[in-house]
Amino acid sequence: MKSLTYDPPIVWQEINDGNPYTPWSWQEEHVHSRVDAKRLILACGRRSGKTTAIKAEIVREALKPQEEHFGMLHSPYIYVIAPNYELTMKVWEPVWNLFVGRAAPLRHLYKSHDKTRKLIELITGGRIQAKSADDPTGLQGDRVTAAFVDEAQDLNPDAWASFMPALADTDGRLVAIGIPKGKGNFRTYWQIGQEDDDRYYSASVTSLEHPYIDHEDLEEFRRDLTEAQFRQQYLAEWVEDDGQVFRNIDDCFDGDWAEPNGSQYLMGLDIGKMEDYTVAYVIDIKKMHIVARDRFNGLDYTLLGPRIAGLYKKYNCQTVHLDGSGVGEPVADILRNEGCSVTSFKFSNQSKATLVSTLAAEIEHGRVHFPKDDEILKKELELFEGVVLAGGAVRYGHPVGYHDDSVMAAGLAVMKAKKRRNTSSMARRSDYLTFG
């Protein structure tokens, strides 16, 4: 039975959508040849092929024969973990499809499953279970023989603390893969793997290790990211973070305020709360040039409709892209009643990070222009900071005593204008398609 189930060349003949799985050079070198490493830690670039390698290694671990640890026999019990449910499913669903269903390529090894618990049991005695780190207490368990962690850079400390003791019961194996970001457990384990500890193995794998990667795609990704983000996410480099978010600021303050001239405009609006300012920026979509601003405080949000609508109508804006959290929705209704088209953007930690990253990339690559004398925005951009949290996530904001209202309003304007420009470019290209 062992030769029929555990031997990787035999098992892997069927796990690649029914076709043989042939590891690429990096997958063989850094994953499949490291079966003796109790802690396998890989910092990988996006699209490097890590998910395929993880799937193959999960199968191999699950089909191991029973092993004795601390005087007890243990059948394989595998955890598949990611920071949240959606990310966990990206790894879990391909594994599920290998065993569950009449057409599953490894159906002959299947015994039973529990869809609610995300659990598969095999006739060999092995079990595989999906676990999300959304609820760290759900990661606690007994006699886990291996844990596979994807997007490990974003796993919070409570999650690590919950499942790592379960590996101690069986002298279990940890395989953690993510991008090189943050200073939490993932970074610590990777660093240990670079030192003289035989239990640990760590390596970095760039996206270029994918043998079929499209280099034009990589250049497109580079255009949409800051240099630090590209080095992290595709070149698999640990980039030391000094907290500064926006770079190349001075070069982008090269424009002037401008009256409407028949171009296409839209507005970004951040609504002030209490002592904060309400800030509205109008951007020329074609030129990606901020041309007008209104900034004020001390005005109740129920009264700002006519003022904002006046600026909107002066420039015949296509839409107002506003912060839809808090009083945002009531303000949106007020502006709609004033005749404005409104697009709501709901702020969360993740969506704010996306907005900030978009603005940072446009500034760093010199693709957006601000009025030379907008000293308030310039100062806010210089002071704006990103603090890396223990789990690897980044909290963005302003130092105590300062504001970031102008940054948020500019970000809302730039993000929407960039999307409108991209949509317009695609539409123009489609005009040249012919069918004969």
C-alpha positions as MATLAB code, in Angstrom:
seq = 'MKSLTYDPPIVWQEINDGNPYTPWSWQEEHVHSRVDAKRLILACGRRSGKTTAIKAEIVREALKPQEEHFGMLHSPYIYVIAPNYELTMKVWEPVWNLFVGRAAPLRHLYKSHDKTRKLIELITGGRIQAKSADDPTGLQGDRVTAAFVDEAQDLNPDAWASFMPALADTDGRLVAIGIPKGKGNFRTYWQIGQEDDDRYYSASVTSLEHPYIDHEDLEEFRRDLTEAQFRQQYLAEWVEDDGQVFRNIDDCFDGDWAEPNGSQYLMGLDIGKMEDYTVAYVIDIKKMHIVARDRFNGLDYTLLGPRIAGLYKKYNCQTVHLDGSGVGEPVADILRNEGCSVTSFKFSNQSKATLVSTLAAEIEHGRVHFPKDDEILKKELELFEGVVLAGGAVRYGHPVGYHDDSVMAAGLAVMKAKKRRNTSSMARRSDYLTFG';
ca = [
       0.000    0.000    0.000;
       2.833    2.381    0.810;
       4.317    2.211   -2.675;
       0.902    2.805   -4.206;
      -0.007    5.833   -2.140;
       2.988    7.626   -0.701;
       5.478    7.375   -3.542;
       5.225   10.868   -5.111;
       5.919    9.930   -8.770;
       2.980    7.510   -8.705;
       0.532    9.733   -6.820;
       1.421   12.817   -8.832;
       0.482   11.148  -12.099;
      -3.130   12.189  -11.524;
      -3.197   15.387   -9.454;
      -2.740   17.994  -12.171;
      -6.322   18.104  -13.495;
      -6.019   14.409  -14.236;
      -2.623   14.867  -15.882;
       0.844   14.125  -14.480;
       2.345   16.758  -12.204;
       5.915   17.496  -13.181;
       7.534   19.946  -10.737;
       9.388   22.927  -12.085;
      13.033   23.366  -11.076;
      12.324   25.641   -8.113;
       9.438   23.481   -6.871;
      11.685   20.427   -6.829;
      14.650   22.242   -5.279;
      12.878   24.247   -2.588;
       9.757   22.167   -1.820;
       9.703   18.522   -2.822;
      13.341   17.741   -2.048;
      13.009   19.231    1.465;
      10.819   16.547    3.016;
      13.106   16.309    6.059;
      12.742   19.997    6.939;
      10.364   20.353    9.881;
       9.958   24.043    9.079;
       9.835   24.818    5.362;
       9.506   28.587    4.909;
       9.354   30.108    1.427;
       9.109   33.778    0.467;
       7.592   33.621   -3.022;
       6.704   36.114   -5.704;
       3.156   36.278   -7.004;
       2.357   33.792   -9.799;
       5.478   31.757   -9.095;
       3.534   28.483   -8.923;
       3.417   28.093   -5.155;
      -0.200   26.882   -4.957;
       0.478   23.986   -7.329;
       3.487   22.944   -5.279;
       1.515   23.176   -2.032;
      -1.269   20.979   -3.437;
       1.218   18.275   -4.437;
       2.939   18.362   -1.052;
      -0.362   18.213    0.849;
      -1.219   15.021   -1.039;
       2.127   13.491   -0.195;
       1.850   14.362    3.502;
      -1.719   13.075    3.723;
      -0.749    9.687    2.266;
       2.145    9.030    4.594;
       1.944    5.828    6.652;
       1.413    6.048   10.403;
       4.411    7.286   12.345;
       5.328    6.926   15.992;
       5.893   10.070   18.015;
       6.470   10.135   21.761;
       5.392    6.490   22.040;
       2.131    6.877   20.072;
       1.178    6.056   16.493;
      -0.239    8.967   14.509;
      -1.978    8.914   11.157;
      -1.496   12.046    9.045;
      -3.715   14.942   10.080;
      -3.166   17.966    7.838;
      -4.256   21.552    8.390;
      -4.643   23.857    5.357;
      -4.543   27.427    6.683;
      -4.757   30.973    5.284;
      -5.498   34.381    6.874;
      -9.185   34.356    5.919;
     -11.861   32.077    4.494;
     -11.552   33.274    0.895;
      -7.797   32.714    0.782;
      -8.129   29.326    2.477;
     -10.574   28.206   -0.222;
      -8.060   29.047   -2.969;
      -5.852   26.240   -1.684;
      -8.557   23.986   -0.257;
     -10.810   23.697   -3.305;
      -8.130   22.177   -5.576;
      -7.338   19.653   -2.812;
     -11.050   18.893   -2.290;
     -11.502   18.287   -6.014;
      -8.731   15.702   -6.015;
     -10.601   13.396   -3.627;
     -14.317   14.304   -3.523;
     -16.710   13.570   -6.388;
     -17.190   10.689   -8.789;
     -14.719   12.104  -11.300;
     -12.085   13.023   -8.705;
      -8.676   11.705   -9.845;
      -7.841   10.345   -6.378;
     -11.355    9.082   -5.618;
      -9.973    5.570   -5.000;
      -8.258    6.926   -1.863;
     -11.372    8.686   -0.545;
     -13.250    7.407    2.505;
     -15.590   10.198    3.619;
     -15.939   13.950    3.917;
     -17.644   16.582    6.049;
     -18.441   19.624    3.943;
     -19.369   21.754    6.950;
     -16.138   21.067    8.804;
     -14.097   21.185    5.562;
     -12.698   17.723    6.341;
     -11.641   14.848    4.073;
     -10.851   11.357    5.402;
      -8.832    8.881    3.340;
      -8.839    5.092    3.327;
      -5.179    5.222    4.335;
      -6.144    6.870    7.647;
      -5.063   10.378    6.719;
      -7.238   13.434    7.246;
      -7.065   16.878    5.613;
      -8.933   19.861    7.026;
      -9.249   23.487    5.935;
      -8.863   26.140    8.631;
      -9.304   29.896    8.406;
      -7.358   32.225   10.690;
     -10.392   34.551   10.903;
     -11.078   32.817   14.232;
      -7.716   31.851   15.788;
      -9.378   29.660   18.435;
     -10.634   27.393   15.636;
      -7.019   26.533   14.820;
      -6.480   24.789   18.123;
      -6.264   21.028   17.795;
      -4.527   17.833   18.836;
      -2.063   15.615   16.999;
      -1.771   17.721   13.843;
       1.043   16.186   11.817;
       1.468   18.981    9.258;
       0.224   22.513    8.709;
       0.322   24.215    5.314;
       0.011   27.991    5.563;
      -0.588   30.134    2.477;
      -0.234   33.947    2.481;
       1.695   33.404    5.705;
       2.845   37.030    5.858;
      -0.695   38.098    6.806;
      -1.332   35.532    9.525;
      -1.776   37.292   12.857;
       0.171   36.324   16.004;
      -2.895   34.815   17.710;
      -3.327   32.408   14.806;
       0.289   31.211   15.003;
      -0.042   30.805   18.766;
      -3.179   28.697   18.331;
      -1.986   26.025   15.898;
       1.772   25.756   16.486;
       1.327   23.864   19.820;
      -0.774   21.276   17.948;
       2.298   20.445   15.842;
       4.373   19.879   18.967;
       2.281   16.824   19.942;
       3.449   14.928   16.844;
       6.740   16.674   16.066;
       4.737   17.914   13.108;
       5.794   19.758   10.005;
       5.133   23.387    9.062;
       5.119   24.519    5.439;
       4.581   28.287    5.280;
       4.556   30.230    2.025;
       3.937   33.926    1.467;
       5.376   37.133    0.087;
       8.304   38.735    1.970;
       6.409   41.346    3.972;
       6.107   42.310    7.611;
       8.081   41.497   10.739;
       5.932   38.798   12.346;
       6.291   35.043   12.774;
       6.712   34.380    9.056;
       9.724   36.718    8.859;
      11.190   35.225   12.034;
      10.900   31.634   10.792;
      12.331   32.592    7.385;
      15.318   34.233    9.086;
      15.959   31.152   11.232;
      16.019   29.103    8.041;
      18.910   31.253    6.826;
      20.892   30.344    9.921;
      22.445   27.115   11.173;
      19.349   25.188   12.264;
      18.842   21.838   10.525;
      15.121   21.766   11.360;
      14.505   24.895    9.279;
      14.852   25.493    5.566;
      13.997   28.831    3.939;
      14.444   30.327    0.505;
      13.186   33.128   -1.735;
      11.566   32.403   -5.097;
      10.925   35.210   -7.573;
       8.051   35.288  -10.043;
      10.677   34.899  -12.765;
      11.133   31.285  -11.633;
       7.803   30.506  -13.306;
       9.009   29.059  -16.628;
       6.062   30.442  -18.570;
       5.728   33.863  -16.961;
       4.863   36.638  -19.411;
       7.455   39.378  -18.956;
       5.081   41.936  -20.460;
       2.622   41.102  -17.681;
       5.354   41.713  -15.107;
       6.061   45.131  -16.572;
       2.349   45.929  -16.390;
       2.305   44.912  -12.730;
       5.347   47.124  -12.123;
       3.478   50.142  -13.498;
       0.659   49.640  -10.994;
       2.909   49.242   -7.940;
       5.510   51.246   -6.114;
       9.067   50.007   -6.552;
       9.079   48.580   -3.015;
       5.798   46.746   -3.620;
       7.064   45.272   -6.889;
      10.279   44.079   -5.262;
       8.283   42.430   -2.495;
       5.482   40.907   -4.520;
       7.357   39.752   -7.632;
      11.095   39.764   -6.894;
      10.575   38.161   -3.452;
      12.778   40.664   -1.633;
      12.459   41.623    2.012;
      12.201   45.408    1.717;
      13.003   47.304    4.878;
      10.158   49.712    5.594;
      11.009   53.159    6.955;
       7.331   54.050    7.309;
       7.310   56.507    4.402;
       4.456   55.752    2.032;
       4.726   58.351   -0.734;
       7.915   58.925   -2.713;
       8.779   61.297   -5.582;
       6.344   63.815   -4.099;
       8.141   66.999   -5.193;
       8.179   66.048   -8.880;
       4.393   65.709   -8.948;
       3.709   69.217   -7.648;
       4.280   70.801  -11.052;
       0.807   72.062  -12.018;
      -1.571   74.955  -11.410;
      -5.179   75.394  -10.407;
      -7.234   75.643  -13.589;
     -10.671   76.799  -14.660;
     -12.905   74.344  -16.569;
     -11.914   74.100  -20.237;
     -14.232   71.461  -21.654;
     -12.174   68.497  -20.477;
     -13.575   65.559  -18.517;
     -13.587   65.898  -14.729;
     -14.601   64.026  -11.605;
     -14.425   64.769   -7.889;
     -12.917   63.001   -4.882;
     -14.582   63.905   -1.576;
     -13.481   63.121    1.975;
     -16.067   64.204    4.547;
     -14.703   65.734    7.731;
     -15.657   64.396   11.129;
     -15.585   66.649   14.188;
     -12.304   68.619   14.045;
     -11.306   67.179   10.650;
     -11.704   68.974    7.339;
     -14.018   68.197    4.479;
     -11.923   68.202    1.309;
     -13.058   68.021   -2.310;
     -10.632   67.715   -5.223;
     -11.547   67.990   -8.898;
      -9.280   66.096  -11.289;
      -8.878   66.359  -15.053;
      -9.282   62.714  -16.073;
      -7.304   62.919  -19.330;
      -4.334   64.777  -17.859;
      -4.530   63.243  -14.348;
      -4.152   66.795  -13.046;
      -5.826   68.128   -9.898;
      -7.351   71.443  -10.989;
      -9.614   72.597   -8.145;
     -10.136   72.174   -4.406;
     -12.546   73.086   -1.650;
     -11.466   72.576    1.967;
     -13.415   73.612    5.047;
     -14.503   72.572    8.521;
     -17.107   73.622   11.062;
     -19.993   73.057    8.632;
     -22.550   70.406    9.539;
     -22.692   67.656    6.941;
     -26.400   68.318    6.373;
     -25.485   71.771    5.007;
     -22.561   70.962    2.712;
     -24.684   69.740   -0.218;
     -25.117   73.057   -2.091;
     -21.433   73.978   -1.612;
     -20.053   70.708   -2.974;
     -22.700   70.562   -5.704;
     -21.680   74.055   -6.843;
     -18.097   72.912   -7.476;
     -19.352   69.725   -9.089;
     -21.562   71.609  -11.528;
     -18.933   74.245  -12.295;
     -16.676   71.532  -13.729;
     -19.528   69.358  -15.013;
     -18.032   66.431  -13.107;
     -18.865   62.900  -14.173;
     -19.235   61.705  -10.579;
     -18.344   62.349   -6.944;
     -16.221   59.527   -5.528;
     -16.756   59.856   -1.791;
     -16.028   58.135    1.480;
     -19.211   56.135    2.040;
     -18.523   55.207    5.645;
     -20.002   57.040    8.652;
     -22.041   60.009    7.442;
     -21.020   59.238    3.854;
     -24.296   57.645    2.810;
     -26.493   60.495    4.121;
     -24.190   62.969    2.350;
     -24.441   60.888   -0.833;
     -28.235   61.165   -0.684;
     -27.975   64.920   -0.149;
     -25.697   65.305   -3.168;
     -27.953   63.161   -5.331;
     -30.845   65.445   -4.408;
     -28.631   68.322   -5.605;
     -28.299   66.639   -8.996;
     -24.889   64.996   -8.527;
     -23.892   61.520   -9.631;
     -22.290   59.776   -6.644;
     -20.023   56.745   -6.374;
     -19.521   55.458   -2.837;
     -16.241   53.982   -1.581;
     -16.527   52.044    1.687;
     -13.422   52.402    3.828;
     -11.983   49.364    5.585;
      -8.395   48.461    6.432;
      -8.098   46.532    3.173;
      -9.855   49.039    0.907;
      -7.893   51.935    2.412;
      -4.658   50.048    1.737;
      -5.734   49.605   -1.897;
      -6.545   53.303   -2.259;
      -3.246   54.376   -0.665;
      -1.244   51.922   -2.779;
      -2.899   53.212   -5.954;
      -2.132   56.827   -5.078;
       1.445   55.957   -4.041;
       2.132   54.166   -7.333;
       0.731   57.032   -9.425;
       2.877   59.545   -7.514;
       6.047   57.454   -7.596;
       5.757   56.903  -11.370;
       4.936   60.579  -11.992;
       1.525   59.869  -13.514;
      -0.460   62.402  -11.465;
       0.005   66.157  -11.102;
      -0.865   68.517   -8.259;
      -0.887   72.340   -8.099;
       2.510   73.743   -7.092;
       1.069   75.821   -4.254;
      -1.032   73.087   -2.603;
       1.195   73.053    0.468;
      -1.448   71.377    2.628;
      -1.621   68.256    0.458;
       2.145   68.172    0.070;
       2.690   68.278    3.821;
       0.070   65.590    4.441;
       1.713   63.313    1.851;
       5.112   63.799    3.471;
       3.795   63.010    6.949;
       1.526   60.127    5.944;
       2.875   56.881    7.351;
       2.400   53.159    7.228;
       2.932   51.101   10.363;
       3.516   47.369    9.899;
       1.461   45.399   12.426;
       2.563   42.142   14.012;
       0.615   39.991   11.552;
       2.152   41.722    8.533;
      -0.774   44.022    7.700;
      -0.084   47.750    7.370;
      -2.019   50.474    9.166;
      -2.023   53.737    7.233;
      -2.708   57.170    8.637;
      -1.398   60.481    9.893;
       0.713   61.204   12.978;
      -1.079   62.427   16.078;
      -1.997   66.092   15.751;
      -2.075   66.134   11.945;
      -4.659   65.435    9.243;
      -4.921   63.182    6.191;
      -8.191   64.512    4.742;
      -6.474   65.946    1.664;
      -4.625   62.678    1.047;
      -7.867   60.705    1.194;
      -9.726   63.115   -1.087;
      -6.854   63.104   -3.587;
      -6.707   59.315   -3.402;
     -10.430   59.015   -4.102;
     -10.092   61.338   -7.100;
      -6.983   59.623   -8.506;
      -8.299   56.073   -8.034;
     -11.557   56.785   -9.870;
      -9.855   58.847  -12.598;
      -7.353   56.066  -13.241;
     -10.179   53.557  -13.599;
     -12.069   55.858  -15.982;
      -8.912   56.376  -18.079;
      -8.279   52.637  -18.296;
     -11.895   51.968  -19.279;
     -11.742   54.671  -21.936;
      -8.481   53.283  -23.351;
      -9.948   49.806  -23.627;
     -13.020   51.188  -25.382;
     -10.854   53.077  -27.900;
      -8.821   49.964  -28.670;
     -11.995   47.955  -29.259;
     -13.021   50.466  -31.948;
     -10.346   49.011  -34.193;
     -11.555   45.411  -33.966;
     -13.089   44.162  -37.193;
     -14.729   40.914  -38.157;
     -14.709   39.662  -41.689;
];
